[in-house]
Amino acid sequence: MIQMNITNSCINCGACAYVCPAKAILQPKKSWRIKNESFKPLSSSHFFIVPQICNQCKGFNTIQCIEICPMNAINTEINHYDIIN
């Protein structure tokens, strides 16, 4: 599984959140809910991607947030643990 991360290079312009089709990118300090469970923010300094919501832009040819980010602040990482198990 691929994990999406926003780095400290983020300038909080919000472009990524605007184009995210899954609405998986939230503002700093923003908590969120899935079903009836609340979660704390993953960052207090910059936008962040909620891994439980992000679907890596399934159905698109490119990952939208990576394409629009002016700072190249969004990275992908392969979670090798998920691949093995």
N, C-alpha and C positions, 0 to 999 in steps of 0.2 A: 504494500500500500504506500502511496506517496503522501507525505505530509507537507503542507504548505506553511511557510513561516514568513513573517514580516520582520525585517531586521531593524536595528537602531538607525539605519540610514533614512528611515521613513520621516517625511516632513509633515505628516498629518494633513495632506491636501484632500484626502477623502475620495480621490478618483477611483481607487480600487473598490471601495464600498459601493460606490454609485453603479459600477458596471457588473458587480457580482450577481449572477443570475440566481444563486442559491441564498443570497442575503446572509452569507457566512462571515462577512467582515464587519467588525464592530468598532466603535470609537473607543479610545482609551478609557479605562475605568468603568466600562459598560458591562453590567452583569447580564445574563441571559437565562432563558428557561427552555428546557426540552421536556415535553410532556408536563409533568408536574414537579420536575426537579429544577432547582435553581443552581446556577454556577457563578462563581466569582470571575471577575475580569482576568484575562491572561496577560494584560499589560496595563500599566498606569501611565505610560509615557507615549505610546503610539498605537495606531490601529492594530488589530490582531485578527487572525483567522480562527474561527471555531472549527476544530477538526471534525466534530460530530455532525456538523452541518455541511461543510465543504464537500463537493463532489468532483472537484478538479475540472469543472466546466464540462461535465458529460454532455455530449451532443454538440459541442463546439469544436472547431478545428484547433483552437489555441486556448490557453488559459487566460481568461480576460484580464484578471488583475495584473498578471505579469506583463501583458502587452501594454497596458496603459500607464503603469507606474513610471513617473519621470525620473525617479532616483534608482531604479533597478533594485529596490529594497525587498523584493519578494523572492524567496528561494524555495526550491523543492528539495525534499530529502526522502529517500526510500527507507521505509521502516523495515529493516531486515528481519526483525523478530516476527512480524506478521507474515513474511514470505516463508520463513522456516516452519512456522506452526500453521 
